[in-house]
Amino acid sequence: MRAGGMLLAVLVCGVASGQPRVSRRSVSHSGLYRVQLVEEAEGRCRLEVESDSGLRWALPRCVGMVDDAFFVSRDGERVWVVHTLPRKVPGKAKREWVGRRAVKVPAWVDVVVVEKFDRRGTRLDARRLSALMSTAGYEKVRELSHHFHWLAGVGGVPGKAPHLDAAGRVELVTVEGKTVVLPLE
């Protein structure tokens, strides 16, 4: 069994055996809040924001997967979800002209790859891959059978992983090397 298949088997067995899976915990720029996603069972999740005094709020909804990156605002009220391994959507590729060259544009460029939510679960912002990358950059996206890698520093792609910058904004780098900054406030 390949390493990727073995990891998937371990993850599936963890959920199937009743053990919740938990995302990597992220701390706000202020240092007062922490965010994580808890997957209790397949399709049943809870987004949690905690402070030193305990649970501040929880959203009983799957707004992402445990492998995604989550970032909480300084005041603990908003969360960016960075979908690190988005699922491809079915559809045919189309062609776009970049200069004098025709470039294949896959259907998955319209997939939402980052979303911002408030504590009530209202989606405040969302960005599709097509808004974060250039058409020429699509060729650098690593396609898997059902998903794709679009971020540097994630899933074995070299580079800096998504993180909070010095100003408390979410900073990520696409596989084409373009830096994207997302405000949390």
C-alpha positions as CSV (number, residue, x, y, z in Angstrom):
1,M,0.0,0.0,0.0
2,R,1.4,3.4,-0.9
3,A,2.0,6.0,1.8
4,G,-0.9,8.2,0.7
5,G,-3.3,5.3,0.7
6,M,-2.1,4.2,4.1
7,L,-2.7,7.8,5.5
8,L,-6.2,7.8,4.1
9,A,-6.9,4.4,5.6
10,V,-5.7,5.6,9.0
11,L,-7.8,8.8,8.8
12,V,-10.9,6.9,7.7
13,C,-10.4,4.3,10.5
14,G,-10.0,7.1,13.0
15,V,-13.4,8.6,12.2
16,A,-15.0,5.2,11.7
17,S,-13.8,4.1,15.2
18,G,-15.5,7.0,16.9
19,Q,-12.3,8.9,17.5
20,P,-12.8,12.6,16.4
21,R,-10.3,14.1,14.0
22,V,-9.0,17.5,14.8
23,S,-7.4,20.1,12.5
24,R,-4.2,21.9,13.3
25,R,-4.9,24.6,15.9
26,S,-4.1,28.2,14.9
27,V,-3.6,31.1,17.3
28,S,-4.9,34.7,16.6
29,H,-2.5,37.6,16.0
30,S,-3.5,38.9,19.5
31,G,-2.6,35.6,21.1
32,L,-6.0,35.5,22.8
33,Y,-7.9,33.0,20.6
34,R,-7.4,29.6,19.1
35,V,-9.4,28.0,16.3
36,Q,-9.7,24.4,15.2
37,L,-12.1,22.1,13.4
38,V,-13.3,18.9,15.1
39,E,-14.7,16.2,12.8
40,E,-16.8,14.0,15.1
41,A,-18.0,11.7,12.2
42,E,-18.1,11.9,8.5
43,G,-20.2,15.0,7.6
44,R,-20.5,16.0,11.3
45,C,-18.1,18.8,12.3
46,R,-17.7,21.6,14.8
47,L,-15.6,24.8,14.3
48,E,-14.3,25.9,17.7
49,V,-12.9,29.2,18.9
50,E,-11.4,29.1,22.4
51,S,-9.7,31.5,24.7
52,D,-7.7,30.8,27.9
53,S,-11.1,30.9,29.8
54,G,-12.5,28.1,27.6
55,L,-14.8,27.7,24.6
56,R,-15.8,31.2,23.3
57,W,-18.1,29.9,20.5
58,A,-18.7,26.8,18.4
59,L,-20.3,26.5,15.0
60,P,-21.8,23.0,14.5
61,R,-21.1,22.8,10.8
62,C,-18.4,21.5,8.4
63,V,-17.0,24.7,7.0
64,G,-13.9,22.8,5.9
65,M,-11.9,19.6,6.4
66,V,-9.4,18.8,9.2
67,D,-6.5,19.2,6.6
68,D,-7.5,22.8,5.8
69,A,-5.9,25.8,7.4
70,F,-8.0,27.9,9.8
71,F,-7.2,31.5,11.0
72,V,-9.1,33.4,13.6
73,S,-9.3,37.2,13.9
74,R,-7.8,39.3,16.8
75,D,-11.2,39.6,18.5
76,G,-12.1,35.9,17.9
77,E,-15.2,36.8,15.8
78,R,-14.2,35.8,12.3
79,V,-12.4,32.8,10.7
80,W,-10.7,32.3,7.3
81,V,-10.8,28.8,6.0
82,V,-8.1,28.0,3.5
83,H,-9.0,24.9,1.6
84,T,-5.6,23.3,1.1
85,L,-6.7,20.3,-1.0
86,P,-9.9,21.3,-2.7
87,R,-12.1,18.8,-4.5
88,K,-12.2,19.1,-8.3
89,V,-15.5,19.8,-9.9
90,P,-16.7,17.9,-13.0
91,G,-16.7,19.8,-16.2
92,K,-14.9,20.4,-19.4
93,A,-11.8,22.5,-19.8
94,K,-12.1,25.6,-21.9
95,R,-9.3,27.5,-23.7
96,E,-8.3,31.1,-23.1
97,W,-5.8,33.2,-24.9
98,V,-2.8,34.4,-23.0
99,G,-0.9,36.7,-25.4
100,R,-0.6,34.6,-28.6
101,R,-0.9,31.3,-26.8
102,A,-4.0,29.2,-26.1
103,V,-4.1,27.9,-22.5
104,K,-6.3,25.1,-21.2
105,V,-8.4,26.4,-18.3
106,P,-9.8,23.5,-16.3
107,A,-13.3,23.6,-14.7
108,W,-11.8,23.5,-11.2
109,V,-10.5,27.1,-11.5
110,D,-14.0,28.1,-10.4
111,V,-13.8,26.2,-7.1
112,V,-13.9,28.3,-3.9
113,V,-10.5,27.9,-2.2
114,V,-10.8,30.4,0.7
115,E,-13.8,31.5,2.8
116,K,-14.4,33.8,5.7
117,F,-17.1,33.1,8.3
118,D,-18.4,34.8,11.4
119,R,-19.4,33.1,14.6
120,R,-23.0,32.6,13.3
121,G,-21.8,30.8,10.2
122,T,-22.5,33.6,7.8
123,R,-20.1,33.5,4.9
124,L,-18.6,37.0,4.8
125,D,-16.2,36.5,1.9
126,A,-15.2,33.8,-0.6
127,R,-12.5,33.6,-3.3
128,R,-12.4,31.3,-6.2
129,L,-9.0,30.0,-7.5
130,S,-9.5,32.0,-10.7
131,A,-9.4,35.2,-8.6
132,L,-6.1,34.3,-6.9
133,M,-4.1,33.0,-9.8
134,S,-3.3,34.0,-13.3
135,T,-4.4,31.9,-16.2
136,A,-0.8,31.0,-17.0
137,G,-0.4,29.8,-13.4
138,Y,-3.0,27.1,-13.8
139,E,-0.4,24.9,-15.4
140,K,1.6,24.8,-12.2
141,V,-1.4,23.4,-10.2
142,R,-0.8,19.8,-9.2
143,E,-3.8,17.7,-10.1
144,L,-4.7,14.5,-8.3
145,S,-7.5,12.2,-9.2
146,H,-10.2,14.0,-7.2
147,H,-8.4,17.0,-5.7
148,F,-5.7,19.6,-6.6
149,H,-2.7,21.3,-4.9
150,W,-2.8,25.1,-5.4
151,L,-0.8,26.3,-2.4
152,A,3.0,26.4,-1.8
153,G,4.1,24.9,1.5
154,V,1.3,22.4,1.6
155,G,1.0,18.7,0.6
156,G,4.7,18.4,-0.4
157,V,4.7,21.5,-2.6
158,P,7.8,23.6,-1.8
159,G,7.4,27.0,-0.3
160,K,6.0,28.9,2.7
161,A,2.8,27.5,4.1
162,P,-0.2,29.8,4.8
163,H,0.4,31.9,7.9
164,L,-0.4,35.1,9.7
165,D,1.8,38.0,8.6
166,A,3.2,40.7,11.0
167,A,0.0,42.8,10.6
168,G,-2.2,39.9,11.5
169,R,-3.5,39.1,8.0
170,V,-3.6,35.7,6.4
171,E,-0.8,35.4,3.9
172,L,-0.5,32.5,1.4
173,V,1.5,31.8,-1.7
174,T,0.1,30.0,-4.7
175,V,2.1,27.4,-6.7
176,E,2.8,30.1,-9.3
177,G,4.6,32.1,-6.6
178,K,1.9,34.8,-6.2
179,T,1.4,36.1,-2.7
180,V,-2.2,36.6,-1.6
181,V,-3.1,38.6,1.5
182,L,-6.5,38.2,3.2
183,P,-7.6,40.6,5.9
184,L,-9.1,39.1,9.0
185,E,-10.6,42.2,10.5
